[in-house]
Structure formats: C-alpha cells, structure tokens
Amino acid sequence: MRDVYLVTSYEKRNILYIYRCDQRTPAEILAEWKFVDFLYTNGIPVAPAVPNKNGELLMTFDAPEGTRHGVLAPFVDGKHLRQRPNIGAVRTYGRIVAQIHALANTMPFDLDRPINDWETLINQSVAAFDSVITVNPEDKAYLHQAAATLHPKMATLPREKPLYGMIHGDVIRANAQVSDDGQVTVLDFDLCGLGLDFDLCGLGWRSYDVASYLQVLKGLPDQDESERAFLGGYQEIRSLTTFEQEALPLFEAVRTIFDIGVKSANVYHWGSAYLNTFLGQSMEQLRQCMKSVG
C-alpha cells in the first residue's frame, strides 16, 4: 500500500502518497492519476495530482529497500463517511460512483492498468490466508470450499461494456470524504501494494464496486437505510441491469475473500491481533454471502 503524509506549507496543505518499492511501475502509477485527472476534468469530485514546476507528477526517492515513487495531491477538508455517517452523503456517493462508471466508458485513451484476473485474485487471497493461519482448520476448509464454488461462476461472467470496464476498485466509506457542508469527494483510486500482486483500479465489473460498498454495510445499525440510499443514488445515473443486481451477492463474497487476503498478507505490517479480531466477523460474513450465491 502507499504511505500517506500530510505536507503543510505557509499557503496550503497537500497529501503526499509514496508507493511501496517494486509493487507498481511508474507507468501504472501515472495511469492511475491520468484516470483521476480525466474524471476531475469532467466534473467528478476527486483530488487530482499536483504537478511540479516542470509539469511532472512523479517524484522519485532512493530508499534503503530500493526506488520508491511519490505523487502529491490536494488535501481535502472533511471526514470520511465512516466518521461522518450521513444518508444524504451516502446517496451522493452512490451517484458519484455511477458517474465514474458512465464516464469511464467515454475515455478517449487507453490506460496502462491491469485487466483484473479475478480467479487469480481469489487464489492469491486464499494463499495469503493459508500462509499465516495455522489454526482454525474449519475456517480454512470453508474458505477453500467457497473459492472453489466462486471460480466457475466468475469464469462465465460477461466482459463487455457497460457491465465491464474501468472501476474504482475500493468503494468503501473511508474513500468518501464528506465536508462540513455535505460535499463528497472520492479518494484513493489505488489498491496496489496491499500485499497481494494485484491492483483493482483497472478493468472489472461495475457491480463489483457497488457490491463492495454494500458489503461494508453488513451488520451496521443503518444497513438497510444506507443500502437504499447508495443504490438509489447510483441508479439515478446508471440503472443496474437484472444481471448486475443478481450478481451482487457473488461480488460481495469475492470482496469478503479479498478483504481476508489483504489482512492476511499484511499481518507483518498491521499485526496478528488485528487479523484475529477481523477474521471471525469476516468468515461469518462470507458464510452469509455464500448462502445467497447459490
């Protein structure tokens, strides 16, 4: 993942993102920010990169572990949606995600971003879990069983627009910044470097982004109201097809396995206590998702 720093000057504040060594190429980093700039230019509330005096976006740092790259972006005032829960902001978030999906279909250029191999994503997540979990044989067995069930279903999904294309890849509450007056800015178009060798800001199913948000709402006191608000906002801009609505439980299960893989792969960065606390809830959530997958 990226290291994030607050950079303060006399005139303003910025955010400096420094990418982990050897996990992203300069071309992939620049493609991420080219996409963000395209969205910003077309009126989407995002935080584009700030170029230096020569017009360059990418910084290079010599670190003990090797060369790292950084990008500067504006600081966005407010609190993320998890800290400032607001049904109006949830609806706005859904609307913006739909605008991103619709606008991405009109991009006049190609980006050096990954075509997500979702079967590999599942395999890597399971492998990361297996590498750090030496107990809970029941959970291991169930995770492998769920992965085996999901594989053939993922393999048959259509890969054509408008169902499939550029996605954000991490539509969660922490990536929606809500200002004091209720304005919503979408942040963090990067998932590279979370310890797994894949990057979700690339080509994928649009309903995956929707399912990612629905998945993080599970068990919250305002789950039903927030689901209605997000889906309502989204479908003000882009209607979900019958296929996309039926695929939501499938993608919620995929997202849950991905989250388990991320926490497992980063156990040496975030600690085993964090993983153990998270794991029980996630495995139960996966079981509930799989009941709806069929």
PAGUKOL-299294 format. One line per 2 residues: number of its first residue (from 1); their letters; for each residue z, y negated, x negated of C-alpha. Coordinates in nm, 4 decimals. Each point is the difference from the previous one (the first is absolute). Example, Ala and Ser with C-alpha at 12.3 -4.5 7.8 and 13.67 -1.06 7.14 Angstrom:
BEGIN
1) AS) 0.7800:0.4500:-1.2300 ~ -0.0660:-0.3440:-0.1370
***
This chain:
BEGIN
1) MR) 0.0000:0.0000:0.0000 ~ -0.0140:-0.3623:-0.1009
3) DV) 0.2864:-0.1988:-0.1428 ~ 0.0482:-0.3204:0.1986
5) YL) 0.1330:-0.3258:-0.1453 ~ 0.0765:-0.3363:0.1540
7) VT) -0.1532:-0.2742:-0.2182 ~ 0.1420:-0.3467:0.0594
9) SY) -0.1432:-0.3266:-0.1329 ~ 0.0768:-0.3652:0.0704
11) EK) -0.2706:-0.0133:0.2669 ~ 0.0010:0.3386:0.1721
13) RN) 0.0921:0.3668:0.0051 ~ -0.2282:0.2963:-0.0594
15) IL) 0.0248:0.3774:-0.0110 ~ -0.1116:0.1872:-0.3114
17) YI) -0.1088:0.3610:0.0476 ~ -0.0053:0.2106:-0.3172
19) YR) -0.1637:0.3413:0.0387 ~ 0.1283:0.3140:-0.1622
21) CD) -0.1724:0.1149:-0.3143 ~ -0.2982:0.2387:0.0363
23) QR) 0.0197:0.0270:0.3784 ~ -0.2702:-0.2471:0.0934
25) TP) -0.3130:-0.1173:-0.1772 ~ -0.0694:-0.3745:-0.0245
27) AE) -0.3010:0.0521:0.2306 ~ 0.2178:0.1632:0.2671
29) IL) 0.2570:-0.2788:-0.0187 ~ -0.2692:-0.2677:0.0287
31) AE) -0.1575:0.1844:0.2944 ~ 0.3324:-0.0055:0.1838
33) WK) 0.0252:-0.3754:-0.0388 ~ -0.3672:-0.0535:0.0813
35) FV) 0.0685:0.1676:0.3337 ~ 0.3060:-0.2211:0.0566
37) DF) -0.2068:-0.3096:-0.0840 ~ -0.2730:0.1108:0.2423
39) LY) 0.2590:0.0301:0.2755 ~ 0.1557:-0.3365:-0.0862
41) TN) -0.3379:-0.1744:-0.0039 ~ -0.0634:0.1358:0.3486
43) GI) 0.3234:-0.1288:0.1439 ~ 0.2322:0.2988:-0.0348
45) PV) 0.3573:-0.1029:-0.0935 ~ 0.0388:0.1643:-0.3412
47) AP) 0.1082:-0.1271:-0.3431 ~ -0.3026:-0.0113:-0.2354
49) AV) 0.0205:0.0114:-0.3774 ~ 0.0401:-0.3249:-0.1939
51) PN) -0.2578:-0.0355:-0.2810 ~ 0.0789:-0.1528:-0.3374
53) KN) -0.1707:-0.3125:-0.1346 ~ -0.3014:0.2102:-0.1014
55) GE) -0.0341:0.1487:0.3455 ~ 0.1283:0.3428:-0.1087
57) LL) 0.2388:0.2017:0.2145 ~ 0.1113:0.2726:-0.2370
59) MT) 0.2681:-0.0424:-0.2670 ~ 0.0525:0.2502:-0.2820
61) FD) 0.3339:0.0872:-0.1552 ~ 0.0799:0.2159:-0.3024
63) AP) 0.2977:0.2136:0.0972 ~ 0.1782:0.2784:-0.1930
65) EG) -0.1563:0.2580:0.2361 ~ -0.3499:-0.1483:-0.0377
67) TR) -0.2183:-0.2681:0.1552 ~ 0.1061:-0.1331:0.3388
69) HG) -0.1813:-0.2395:0.2314 ~ 0.1352:-0.2719:0.2236
71) VL) -0.1155:-0.2194:0.2882 ~ 0.1609:-0.3198:0.1303
73) AP) 0.0175:-0.0686:0.3753 ~ 0.1609:-0.2691:0.2150
75) FV) 0.3585:0.0386:0.1112 ~ 0.0144:0.0409:0.3792
77) DG) 0.3069:-0.1461:0.1692 ~ 0.1830:0.2066:0.2591
79) KH) 0.1477:0.3458:0.0395 ~ -0.1758:0.3270:0.0502
81) LR) -0.0124:0.1504:0.3466 ~ 0.2732:0.2531:-0.0741
83) QR) 0.2416:-0.2863:-0.0709 ~ -0.1311:-0.2208:0.2790
85) PN) -0.0802:0.2339:0.2908 ~ -0.1920:-0.1869:0.2672
87) IG) -0.2209:0.1510:0.2695 ~ -0.2378:-0.2940:-0.0121
89) AV) -0.0437:0.0454:-0.3750 ~ -0.0547:0.3745:0.0496
91) RT) -0.2821:-0.0732:0.2444 ~ -0.1495:-0.2509:-0.2440
93) YG) 0.0197:0.2578:-0.2802 ~ -0.1948:0.2470:0.2123
95) RI) -0.2606:-0.2651:0.0735 ~ -0.0422:-0.0852:-0.3689
97) VA) -0.0369:0.3649:-0.1034 ~ -0.2771:0.0386:0.2581
99) QI) -0.1674:-0.3167:-0.1313 ~ 0.0109:0.1448:-0.3526
101) HA) -0.1654:0.3200:0.1218 ~ -0.2683:-0.1833:0.1957
103) LA) -0.0734:-0.2451:-0.2793 ~ -0.0174:0.2734:-0.2635
105) NT) -0.3038:0.1405:0.1816 ~ -0.1887:-0.3210:-0.0803
107) MP) 0.0680:-0.0153:-0.3751 ~ -0.3276:-0.0903:-0.1740
109) FD) 0.1010:0.1733:-0.3242 ~ 0.1412:0.3295:-0.1251
111) LD) 0.3396:0.0321:-0.1638 ~ 0.1146:0.2195:-0.2855
113) RP) 0.2661:0.1630:0.2121 ~ 0.0720:0.3700:0.0491
115) IN) -0.1463:0.2099:0.2775 ~ 0.3258:0.1557:0.1041
117) DW) 0.0059:0.3769:-0.0288 ~ 0.2598:0.0592:0.2669
119) ET) 0.0274:0.3728:-0.0627 ~ 0.0865:-0.0810:-0.3629
121) LI) 0.2489:-0.2614:0.1215 ~ 0.1855:0.2694:0.1933
123) NQ) -0.0136:0.2454:-0.2910 ~ 0.1319:-0.2560:-0.2482
125) SV) 0.2842:-0.0955:0.2312 ~ 0.1055:0.3630:0.0410
127) AA) -0.0290:0.0596:-0.3756 ~ 0.2188:-0.3044:-0.0718
129) FD) 0.2617:0.1331:0.2415 ~ -0.0098:0.3468:-0.1598
131) SV) 0.0439:-0.1492:-0.3472 ~ 0.3341:-0.1667:0.0731
133) IT) 0.1565:0.1990:0.2857 ~ 0.1659:0.3222:-0.1162
135) VN) 0.2057:0.0604:0.3139 ~ -0.0791:-0.0128:0.3727
137) PE) -0.2344:0.3021:0.0097 ~ -0.0413:-0.0454:0.3760
139) DK) -0.1303:-0.3535:-0.0488 ~ -0.2375:0.1158:-0.2739
141) AY) -0.1387:0.2749:0.2178 ~ -0.0439:-0.2327:0.2956
143) LH) -0.1732:-0.2680:-0.2076 ~ -0.2498:0.2546:-0.1325
145) QA) -0.0553:0.1311:0.3502 ~ -0.0635:-0.3500:0.1359
147) AA) -0.2444:-0.0757:-0.2825 ~ -0.1911:0.3219:0.0693
149) TL) -0.0245:-0.0964:0.3675 ~ -0.1237:-0.3520:-0.0735
151) HP) -0.2688:0.0906:-0.2546 ~ -0.2637:0.1442:0.2372
153) KM) 0.0627:-0.2760:0.2534 ~ -0.0565:-0.2715:-0.2622
155) AT) -0.3175:0.1690:-0.1252 ~ -0.1738:-0.0329:0.3375
157) LP) 0.0713:-0.3684:0.0650 ~ -0.3030:-0.2344:0.0249
159) RE) -0.0666:-0.2395:-0.2872 ~ -0.2177:-0.2656:0.1591
161) KP) 0.0574:-0.3617:0.0983 ~ 0.1764:-0.1376:0.1937
163) LY) 0.2486:0.2896:-0.0078 ~ -0.0080:0.0186:-0.3792
165) GM) -0.0213:-0.2710:-0.2645 ~ 0.2170:-0.2341:-0.2058
167) IH) 0.3657:0.0158:0.1004 ~ 0.3181:-0.1711:-0.1136
169) GD) 0.1688:0.3333:-0.0682 ~ 0.3624:-0.1077:0.0348
171) VI) 0.0525:-0.1629:0.3395 ~ 0.3795:-0.0135:0.0139
173) RA) 0.2519:-0.2655:0.0993 ~ 0.0686:-0.1020:-0.3602
175) NA) -0.3640:-0.1054:-0.0441 ~ 0.0042:-0.2518:0.2840
177) QV) 0.1659:-0.3270:-0.1046 ~ 0.1261:-0.2055:0.2956
179) SD) 0.0580:-0.3732:-0.0461 ~ 0.2673:-0.2062:0.1729
181) DG) -0.2523:-0.1075:0.2645 ~ -0.1230:0.3565:0.0628
183) QV) -0.3198:-0.0010:-0.2066 ~ -0.0854:0.3420:-0.1483
185) TV) -0.1579:0.0538:-0.3425 ~ -0.1137:0.3469:-0.1072
187) LD) 0.0933:0.0935:-0.3565 ~ -0.0379:0.2826:-0.2512
189) FD) -0.3461:0.1535:0.0097 ~ 0.0912:0.2336:-0.2823
191) LC) 0.1589:0.3438:0.0090 ~ -0.1127:0.1085:-0.3440
193) GL) 0.2695:0.1020:-0.2443 ~ 0.2529:0.1437:0.2405
195) GL) 0.0139:0.2986:-0.2286 ~ -0.2919:0.1864:0.1551
197) DF) -0.3602:-0.0164:-0.1179 ~ -0.1457:-0.1593:0.3088
199) DL) -0.0430:-0.3451:0.1437 ~ -0.0105:-0.0610:0.3750
201) CG) -0.1549:-0.3455:0.0099 ~ -0.3485:0.1440:0.0162
203) LG) -0.2115:0.1959:0.2425 ~ 0.1868:0.1798:0.2749
205) WR) 0.0445:0.0361:0.3743 ~ 0.1012:-0.3176:0.1797
207) SY) 0.2368:0.1978:0.2218 ~ 0.1941:0.0983:-0.3137
209) DV) 0.1064:-0.3649:-0.0377 ~ 0.1103:-0.0065:0.3639
211) AS) 0.1867:0.3302:-0.0326 ~ 0.1760:-0.1232:-0.3154
213) YL) 0.1625:-0.2785:0.1965 ~ 0.0891:0.2225:0.2944
215) QV) 0.1565:0.2482:-0.2402 ~ 0.2462:-0.2536:-0.1461
217) LK) 0.1189:-0.0904:0.3500 ~ 0.1248:0.3509:0.0777
219) GL) 0.3655:0.0008:0.1014 ~ 0.0414:-0.3788:0.0129
221) PD) 0.1761:-0.1508:0.3019 ~ -0.3113:-0.2033:0.0882
223) QD) -0.2502:0.2779:-0.0790 ~ -0.1726:0.0087:0.3390
225) ES) -0.0225:-0.3769:0.0353 ~ -0.1273:-0.0427:-0.3562
227) ER) -0.2599:0.2754:0.0446 ~ -0.1327:-0.1687:0.3137
229) AF) -0.0086:-0.3383:-0.1725 ~ -0.1801:0.1226:-0.3129
231) LG) -0.2552:0.2079:0.1920 ~ -0.0484:-0.2809:0.2509
233) GY) -0.0668:-0.2523:-0.2734 ~ -0.2320:0.2369:-0.1831
235) QE) -0.2058:0.0767:0.3082 ~ -0.0419:-0.3664:0.0835
237) IR) -0.2417:0.0015:-0.2929 ~ -0.1178:0.3576:-0.0363
239) SL) 0.0367:0.2737:0.2607 ~ 0.1112:0.3376:-0.1265
241) TT) -0.2406:0.2741:0.0996 ~ 0.1210:0.3182:0.1687
243) FE) -0.0419:0.1793:-0.3339 ~ 0.2121:-0.2595:-0.1801
245) QE) 0.2777:0.0142:0.2576 ~ 0.0065:0.3791:-0.0107
247) AL) 0.0038:-0.0064:-0.3824 ~ 0.3119:-0.2198:-0.0241
249) PL) 0.2497:0.2919:-0.0105 ~ -0.2118:0.1645:-0.2714
251) FE) 0.0059:-0.3127:-0.2153 ~ 0.3706:-0.0546:0.0634
253) AV) 0.0592:0.3485:-0.1442 ~ -0.2235:-0.0766:-0.2989
255) RT) 0.1830:-0.3269:-0.0594 ~ 0.3376:0.1754:0.0158
257) IF) -0.1085:0.2550:-0.2619 ~ -0.1360:-0.2834:-0.2141
259) DI) 0.3335:-0.1837:0.0211 ~ 0.1831:0.3161:-0.1066
261) GV) -0.2379:0.0308:-0.2965 ~ 0.0479:-0.3629:-0.1019
263) KS) 0.3789:0.0274:-0.0016 ~ -0.0181:0.3299:-0.1896
265) AN) -0.2434:-0.1313:-0.2608 ~ 0.2176:-0.3046:-0.0648
267) VY) 0.3325:0.1794:-0.0251 ~ 0.0323:-0.1033:-0.3662
269) HW) -0.0539:-0.3639:0.0948 ~ 0.1974:-0.0183:0.3248
271) GS) 0.2609:0.2726:-0.0462 ~ 0.0708:0.3347:0.1635
273) AY) 0.2666:-0.1419:0.2331 ~ -0.2656:-0.2107:0.1704
275) LN) -0.2292:0.3021:0.0364 ~ 0.2735:0.2245:0.1407
277) TF) 0.1029:-0.2630:0.2553 ~ -0.3592:-0.0475:0.1096
279) LG) -0.1022:0.3664:0.0042 ~ 0.1959:0.1349:0.2952
281) QS) -0.1250:-0.2722:0.2326 ~ -0.3595:0.0387:-0.1206
283) ME) -0.0085:0.3767:0.0417 ~ 0.1286:-0.0335:0.3553
285) QL) -0.2596:-0.2673:0.0657 ~ -0.2702:0.2302:-0.1350
287) RQ) 0.1115:0.2786:0.2321 ~ -0.0248:-0.2349:0.2964
289) CM) -0.3457:-0.1185:-0.1078 ~ -0.1288:0.3542:-0.0424
291) KS) 0.1022:0.0861:0.3577 ~ -0.2562:-0.2553:0.1175
293) VG) -0.2729:0.1046:-0.2435 ~ -0.0622:0.3354:0.1681
***
